[in-house]
Amino acid sequence: MSISRTRFIVASSLGAGAALLLDRLVARAANADPGDLDTLNAAIELERAGIKAYDDAASTKLLSPKVLQVALLFRRDHQVHLAALSAAVQSGGGIVTDKTAHIDYPKLATEGDVLAFAQVVEEKAASTYLSVIPEFKDRELAQVAASIMGIETIHVGILANALNVFPPYPSGFVK
């Protein structure tokens, strides 16, 4: 996917502010350390897993219209993250991975099962972003990862609310 196409997708999905953030990410990645590009590629694998999980959840036909609408919004967030991270890797001269992180699927028989699975996926995403932030040599790339982690934790909170799980992070920390 070309960077200009990615910018269009991000801008049309999330607005001009997100497109400016994408521009900053791509500019920083242009001279990124190879290790930072590897970390971005690991994040790409994770975002692909999130997209797949929401695609699979939507295909179960277990979700009520309102819950499906929210699931599709969460999937869109993962798609925008994927597009931005891919553009950054390309900008840095790296090759965007085609891999998808593995996620174990439980039996999905009810809407509650799907919501609980989505919460696990989002918790895994948030904790993974938290774990890679210190690995970045470029602190602005670390800030981008932290920004994405924030969205993943919002997803966790919304899913916890839907499941009547309070608090979403009982320890007060992303783990």
C-alpha positions in Angstrom: 0.0 0.0 0.0 1.5 3.3 -0.9 2.0 6.0 1.7 -0.3 8.5 -0.1 -3.1 5.8 -0.3 -2.5 5.1 3.4 -2.7 8.8 4.2 -6.0 9.0 2.3 -7.4 6.0 4.2 -6.4 7.5 7.6 -7.6 11.0 6.8 -11.0 9.7 5.5 -11.4 7.4 8.5 -10.2 9.6 11.3 -9.8 13.1 10.0 -7.0 15.5 9.3 -5.5 15.3 12.8 -4.8 11.6 12.3 -3.3 12.3 8.9 -0.9 14.7 10.5 0.1 12.1 13.1 0.6 9.7 10.2 2.8 12.2 8.4 4.9 12.6 11.6 5.2 8.8 12.0 6.3 8.3 8.4 8.8 11.1 8.6 10.3 9.7 11.8 10.4 6.2 10.4 12.3 7.3 7.3 15.5 7.2 9.3 14.5 4.5 11.8 16.8 2.1 13.3 16.4 -1.5 11.8 15.3 -2.7 15.3 12.6 -0.1 15.4 11.3 -1.3 12.0 11.3 -4.9 13.4 9.2 -3.7 16.4 6.8 -1.9 14.0 6.5 -5.1 12.0 5.7 -7.0 15.2 2.9 -4.5 15.9 1.7 -5.0 12.3 1.3 -8.7 13.1 -0.7 -7.9 16.2 -3.0 -5.4 14.3 -3.7 -8.0 11.6 -4.7 -10.5 14.4 -7.1 -7.8 15.8 -8.7 -7.3 12.4 -9.0 -11.0 11.9 -10.6 -11.5 15.3 -13.2 -8.8 14.6 -13.9 -10.1 11.1 -14.4 -13.6 12.6 -16.6 -12.3 15.4 -18.8 -10.4 12.9 -19.2 -13.5 10.8 -20.5 -15.5 13.8 -23.9 -13.7 13.4 -24.0 -13.7 17.3 -23.7 -9.9 17.6 -26.7 -7.7 18.0 -26.7 -4.7 15.6 -25.4 -2.2 18.2 -22.6 -4.5 19.3 -21.7 -5.3 15.7 -21.5 -1.6 15.0 -19.0 -1.1 17.9 -17.0 -4.2 16.8 -16.7 -2.8 13.3 -15.5 0.5 14.7 -12.8 -1.3 16.7 -11.8 -3.2 13.6 -11.5 0.1 11.8 -9.1 1.3 14.5 -7.0 -1.8 13.9 -7.1 -1.2 10.2 -5.9 2.4 10.6 -3.2 1.3 12.9 -2.1 -1.4 10.4 -2.1 1.2 7.5 0.0 3.7 9.6 2.5 1.1 10.8 2.9 -0.3 7.3 3.5 3.1 5.9 6.1 3.7 8.6 8.0 0.5 7.8 7.9 1.3 4.1 9.2 4.8 4.8 12.1 3.3 6.7 13.0 1.1 3.8 11.8 -2.0 5.5 9.6 -4.8 4.1 6.2 -5.0 5.7 5.5 -8.4 7.2 2.7 -10.4 5.8 2.4 -12.4 9.1 -0.5 -12.4 11.5 0.1 -12.9 15.2 -1.5 -16.2 16.5 -4.4 -15.8 18.9 -6.1 -18.9 20.5 -9.9 -18.8 19.8 -12.3 -20.0 22.5 -15.7 -21.5 21.6 -17.9 -18.6 20.5 -21.5 -19.6 21.2 -23.0 -16.4 22.5 -22.6 -12.6 22.2 -21.0 -12.7 25.6 -18.4 -15.2 24.5 -17.5 -12.9 21.5 -17.3 -9.9 23.8 -15.1 -11.7 26.3 -12.8 -12.9 23.5 -12.6 -9.4 22.1 -11.6 -8.1 25.5 -8.8 -10.7 25.7 -7.6 -9.6 22.2 -7.6 -6.0 23.2 -5.9 -6.7 26.5 -3.2 -8.6 24.6 -2.8 -5.7 22.2 -2.5 -3.2 25.0 0.0 -5.2 27.0 2.1 -5.9 23.9 2.3 -2.2 23.0 3.3 -1.5 26.6 6.0 -4.1 26.4 7.6 -2.8 23.2 7.6 1.0 24.1 11.0 0.7 25.9 12.5 -1.1 22.9 12.2 1.9 20.5 15.4 3.8 20.0 13.4 6.6 18.5 11.3 8.1 21.3 8.7 9.6 18.9 8.0 6.1 17.5 7.6 5.0 21.2 5.0 7.8 21.6 3.1 6.5 18.6 3.1 3.0 20.1 1.9 4.6 23.4 -0.9 6.4 21.5 -2.0 3.1 19.9 -1.9 1.4 23.3 -4.2 4.1 24.6 -6.8 3.2 22.0 -6.5 -0.5 22.9 -7.1 0.2 26.5 -10.2 2.3 25.6 -11.4 -0.8 23.8 -10.7 -2.9 26.9 -12.8 -0.5 29.0 -15.7 -0.4 26.6 -15.8 -4.2 26.4 -15.5 -4.6 30.2 -18.4 -2.2 30.6 -20.5 -4.3 28.1 -19.6 -7.4 30.1 -20.3 -5.7 33.4 -16.6 -6.2 34.5 -15.5 -3.5 36.8 -12.8 -2.3 37.0 -11.4 -3.3 33.6 -7.9 -3.4 35.0 -8.3 -4.6 38.6 -4.7 -3.8 39.5 -5.0 -0.3 38.2 -2.3 -1.0 35.6 -2.1 -2.5 32.1 -0.4 -5.8 32.6 
